[in-house]
Amino acid sequence: GYIYACRQMNIQMLPPDVNTSDMEFSVEDNAIRFGLSAVKSLGRPTIKAIIDERNKSRFTSMQDFISRLYTDLNKRTLENLIKSGAFDTFGNNRRQMMSVYARMLDNEAKQGKDAISGQMSLFDIVDDEQKKEFEVTLPDVGEYQKETMLAFEKEVLGVYISGHPLEEYEEKWRKSISATTLDFQLDEETGRTKVRDGSREIIGGMITSKMIKYTKKNQTMAFITVEDLLGTVEVVIFPQSYEKSQQYLQEDSKVFVRGRVSEEDDNASKLICEEVIPFDMTKKELWI
């Protein structure tokens, strides 16, 4: 919700960056820069090591970053930094970096072990120019699809930064809904939600999770989470509605859900589903 509000006010949200991000959120050129602590599996000691090292001199490439910090890194950390966009500062695309980060780390770890054991390697007897010839080079491949990049950001940051899968559908979404997911959240002042118990509403968004349950009569029902540009809401789908709409209830599907509001004590309201309509099956008009 905050990210969407920033976009509405033309305040840009910037992804984490190993050369400029602080531990927490910070302001950078009239934009908000994500903090490194938002990256999954990135502990505070590692973040402190990154900041201390870059204060000596900026990182110039992923290879430079790994060479200077390999003792503080593991493959999961590097993968999540790439997925979050924290290495975009180096000018390479994320797919290129995902292809080689593991080899780079393995090479640095091996050289470190050799140095500790006193073994000489090829790198000890060649000059700096020759060393560059043995460095791992990035393959000439194109960037991931936009939706893949967004999925990676959601995976490691919990939110989308460089966009949202629903952005291209925003106009259709706004025209077709009667309530947003934010309307189902408790208001701190009133202790109630904007939508009222028993009212009929239409929400729209992307299915981000689905849980199947079985009734005492062994009929199938489902609980799904629908995410729009502002947040999420839980939708309960009883057997009769599930039977009609089960083919539309796949994760990542973009749907409108018509249903009845169910208020919960001290919790966000839910929507009891009556009908599910995929985005691509809504009515269209042609004016000639």
Residue pairs with C-beta under 8 A, 6 or more apart in sequence:
1 182
1 230
1 231
3 13
3 159
3 160
3 161
4 229
4 230
6 12
6 13
6 32
7 13
11 30
11 31
11 32
12 30
12 31
12 32
13 31
13 32
13 34
13 161
14 28
14 31
14 32
14 33
14 34
14 161
15 34
15 84
15 85
15 86
15 88
15 153
15 157
15 161
15 162
16 33
16 34
16 35
16 36
16 38
16 39
16 81
16 84
16 85
16 86
16 157
17 33
17 85
17 86
17 88
17 89
18 36
18 50
18 54
18 59
18 65
18 81
18 86
18 87
18 89
19 54
19 58
19 59
19 89
20 28
20 33
20 89
21 33
21 34
21 35
21 36
21 86
22 33
22 35
22 36
22 51
23 35
23 36
23 37
23 44
23 47
23 48
23 51
24 35
24 37
25 32
25 33
25 34
25 35
25 38
26 32
26 33
26 35
27 33
34 84
34 157
34 161
36 42
36 47
36 50
36 51
36 86
37 44
37 47
38 84
38 157
38 158
39 80
39 81
39 84
39 86
39 156
39 157
40 80
40 155
40 156
40 157
40 158
41 76
41 77
41 80
41 156
42 77
42 80
42 81
45 72
46 72
46 73
46 77
49 69
49 72
50 69
50 72
53 59
53 68
53 69
59 65
59 68
59 89
59 90
60 90
61 90
62 87
62 90
62 92
62 97
62 101
62 104
63 104
63 135
63 136
65 87
66 73
66 78
66 101
66 104
66 105
66 108
67 108
70 105
70 108
70 109
70 112
71 112
73 105
74 105
75 101
75 102
75 105
78 101
78 102
78 105
79 98
79 101
80 156
81 87
82 94
82 97
82 98
82 101
83 94
83 98
83 152
83 153
83 155
83 156
84 152
84 153
84 156
84 157
84 161
85 94
85 153
85 161
85 162
87 94
87 97
88 94
90 97
92 138
93 141
93 142
93 143
93 144
94 143
94 144
94 149
94 152
95 141
95 142
95 143
95 144
96 138
96 139
96 141
97 138
99 138
99 139
99 141
100 136
100 137
100 138
100 139
103 136
104 136
107 136
111 121
111 123
114 120
114 121
122 134
123 131
123 134
126 134
143 149
144 152
146 163
147 165
149 162
150 160
150 162
150 163
150 164
150 165
153 159
153 160
153 161
153 162
154 160
164 229
165 206
165 252
165 254
166 173
166 205
166 206
166 228
166 229
166 254
167 229
169 254
169 279
170 229
172 279
172 282
173 204
173 205
173 228
173 229
176 202
176 204
176 256
176 282
177 201
177 202
177 203
177 204
177 228
177 256
178 201
178 202
178 203
179 194
179 195
179 201
179 202
179 203
180 203
180 228
180 229
180 230
180 231
181 203
181 205
181 226
181 227
181 228
181 230
181 231
181 232
181 233
182 194
182 230
182 231
183 193
183 194
183 195
183 201
184 193
184 194
184 195
184 203
184 233
184 261
184 268
184 269
184 270
184 271
185 193
185 231
185 268
186 192
186 193
186 266
186 267
186 268
187 193
187 194
191 266
192 263
193 261
193 263
193 268
193 269
195 201
195 261
195 269
196 261
196 263
197 261
197 262
197 263
197 269
198 260
198 261
199 260
199 261
200 258
200 259
200 260
200 261
200 274
201 258
201 259
201 260
201 261
201 271
202 256
202 257
202 258
203 226
203 228
203 233
203 235
203 256
203 257
203 271
204 226
204 228
204 254
204 255
204 256
204 257
204 279
205 226
205 227
205 228
205 229
205 232
205 254
205 255
206 226
206 227
206 228
206 252
206 253
206 254
206 255
207 224
207 225
207 226
207 227
207 249
207 250
207 251
207 252
207 253
207 254
207 255
208 225
208 226
208 227
208 232
208 251
208 252
209 224
209 225
209 251
210 222
210 223
210 224
210 225
210 249
210 250
210 251
211 222
211 223
211 224
212 220
212 221
212 222
213 220
213 221
213 222
213 223
214 220
214 221
215 221
215 239
219 239
220 239
220 242
220 243
220 246
221 236
221 237
221 238
221 239
221 242
222 237
222 242
222 246
222 249
223 234
223 235
223 236
223 237
224 234
224 235
224 237
224 249
225 232
225 233
225 234
225 235
226 232
226 233
226 235
226 255
226 257
226 271
233 268
233 269
233 270
233 271
234 268
234 270
234 271
235 257
235 259
235 270
235 271
235 272
235 273
236 262
236 270
236 271
236 272
236 273
237 245
237 249
237 273
237 276
238 272
238 273
241 273
241 274
241 275
241 276
242 249
244 275
244 276
245 273
245 275
245 276
248 255
248 276
248 277
248 278
249 255
249 276
253 278
254 278
254 279
254 280
255 276
255 277
255 278
255 279
256 276
256 277
256 278
256 279
256 282
257 271
257 273
257 275
257 276
257 277
258 273
258 274
258 275
258 276
258 277
259 271
259 272
259 273
259 274
259 275
260 271
260 272
260 274
261 269
261 270
261 271
261 272
262 269
262 270
262 271
262 272
263 269
264 270
